[in-house]
């Protein structure tokens, strides 16, 4: 049975970016483990379950899974897990990742090992792509240096934060994903003219945002050679 580790934010994960890949990998027969920085349950970003923004059906479904999935409600702490033994490590996005996942040394080590090791792949989505601005290889170079990636673009961020860089909830965004990842040497292309954006570079898969979640999960399955049930 293939296995996957989901590393999910306690400070606000984007519902669709976690739940859609979770369910697609479930359908494909994956044994899934959820981890958070402290082992506390992840917290869904309320904007991602706002029925006025995402629709009643998606809002209701995400809330239901968030509240009832035993893996999301009883995660393990990141310090107790490694990339070893997992076919895939998945990093759902959400602005909250900027305050915990992307800054977490264990999350970065797991990503490095998943991408640099002989086995396994990593899927990093949306704002979680910002972790690549901080993740280094064993020789000290940036993991993303010279790699092709997509992620949450400045053009979209500019429509969310105010002139002081503050989020709608008042928190100041600590960094912008596109700027940080490009500064670490990535070949950045968020494919703004495309409906979805998923980029594969070796064992590293990146996805632009919520609308790319389904394509990202299906691309991960294809890269692993796992068929999704009809």
Long-range contacts (C-beta under 8 A, 24 or more apart in sequence): 1-29, 1-30, 1-31, 2-28, 2-29, 2-30, 2-31, 2-87, 2-88, 2-224, 2-226, 3-30, 3-31, 3-32, 3-33, 3-85, 3-86, 3-87, 3-88, 4-30, 4-31, 4-32, 4-33, 4-86, 4-87, 4-88, 4-89, 4-90, 5-32, 5-33, 5-34, 5-35, 5-81, 5-83, 5-86, 5-88, 5-89, 5-90, 5-110, 6-32, 6-33, 6-34, 6-35, 6-71, 6-89, 6-90, 6-91, 6-92, 7-35, 7-36, 7-78, 7-89, 7-90, 7-91, 7-92, 7-101, 7-107, 7-110, 8-34, 8-35, 8-36, 8-42, 8-72, 8-75, 8-92, 8-101, 9-36, 9-42, 9-43, 9-92, 9-94, 9-96, 9-97, 9-99, 9-100, 9-101, 9-128, 10-36, 10-37, 10-38, 10-40, 10-41, 10-42, 10-43, 10-96, 10-100, 11-43, 11-96, 11-97, 11-99, 11-100, 12-43, 12-44, 12-45, 12-46, 12-94, 12-95, 12-96, 12-97, 13-42, 13-43, 13-44, 13-45, 13-48, 13-92, 13-93, 13-94, 13-96, 13-97, 14-45, 14-48, 14-92, 14-93, 14-94, 14-95, 14-125, 14-126, 14-127, 14-210, 15-44, 15-45, 15-48, 15-49, 15-54, 15-58, 15-62, 15-63, 15-66, 16-48, 16-54, 16-58, 16-62, 16-210, 16-213, 17-48, 17-92, 17-93, 17-94, 17-125, 17-126, 17-207, 17-209, 17-210, 17-213, 18-42, 18-44, 18-92, 18-94, 19-61, 19-62, 19-65, 19-66, 20-213, 20-214, 20-217, 21-90, 21-92, 21-123, 21-125, 21-213, 21-216, 21-217, 21-220, 22-65, 22-69, 22-90, 23-65, 24-214, 24-217, 24-218, 24-221, 24-228, 25-88, 25-90, 25-217, 25-220, 25-221, 27-228, 27-229, 28-221, 28-226, 28-227, 28-228, 28-229, 29-226, 30-87, 30-88, 30-226, 32-71, 33-71, 33-76, 33-81, 33-86, 34-71, 34-72, 34-75, 34-76, 35-75, 35-76, 35-77, 35-78, 35-80, 35-81, 36-75, 36-77, 36-78, 37-77, 37-78, 37-100, 37-101, 37-104, 37-106, 37-107, 38-77, 39-75, 39-76, 39-77, 39-78, 39-80, 40-75, 41-72, 41-73, 41-74, 41-75, 42-66, 42-72, 42-75, 43-96, 45-94, 45-95, 45-96, 47-168, 48-94, 48-210, 78-104, 78-106, 78-107, 78-110, 79-106, 81-106, 81-110, 82-109, 82-110, 82-113, 83-110, 83-111, 83-113, 83-114, 83-117, 83-120, 84-113, 86-114, 86-120, 87-119, 87-120, 87-121, 87-224, 88-114, 88-120, 88-121, 88-122, 88-123, 88-220, 88-224, 89-114, 89-120, 89-121, 89-122, 89-123, 90-122, 90-123, 90-125, 90-220, 91-122, 91-123, 91-124, 91-125, 91-128, 91-131, 92-125, 92-126, 92-128, 93-124, 93-125, 93-126, 93-127, 93-128, 93-129, 93-152, 93-209, 93-210, 94-126, 94-127, 94-128, 95-127, 95-167, 95-171, 95-173, 96-127, 97-127, 97-128, 97-130, 97-131, 98-127, 98-130, 98-173, 98-174, 98-175, 98-177, 99-171, 99-174, 101-128, 101-131, 102-127, 102-128, 102-130, 102-131, 102-133, 102-134, 103-134, 107-131, 108-134, 108-135, 108-136, 111-135, 111-143, 112-136, 112-137, 112-138, 112-143, 114-203, 115-143, 115-202, 115-203, 115-204, 116-143, 116-203, 117-203, 120-203, 121-203, 121-204, 121-205, 121-220, 121-223, 121-224, 122-203, 122-204, 122-205, 123-205, 123-206, 123-207, 123-216, 123-217, 123-220, 124-151, 124-204, 124-205, 124-206, 124-207, 125-206, 125-207, 125-209, 125-212, 125-213, 125-216, 126-151, 126-152, 126-177, 126-207, 126-208, 126-209, 126-210, 127-151, 127-152, 127-177, 129-177, 129-181, 129-206, 129-207, 130-175, 130-177, 130-180, 130-181, 132-180, 132-181, 132-184, 132-186, 132-206, 133-175, 133-177, 133-180, 133-181, 133-183, 133-184, 134-180, 134-184, 142-184, 142-185, 143-184, 143-204, 144-181, 144-184, 144-185, 144-186, 144-204, 145-184, 145-185, 145-186, 146-185, 146-186, 146-187, 147-186, 147-187, 147-201, 147-202, 147-204, 148-186, 148-187, 148-189, 148-199, 148-201, 149-181, 149-186, 149-187, 149-188, 149-189, 149-199, 149-201, 149-204, 149-206, 150-188, 150-189, 150-190, 150-191, 150-197, 150-198, 150-199, 150-206, 150-207, 150-208, 150-212, 151-177, 151-178, 151-181, 151-188, 151-190, 151-206, 151-207, 151-208, 152-177, 152-178, 152-190, 152-208, 152-209, 153-177, 153-178, 153-190, 153-192, 153-208, 154-178, 154-179, 155-190, 155-192, 156-209
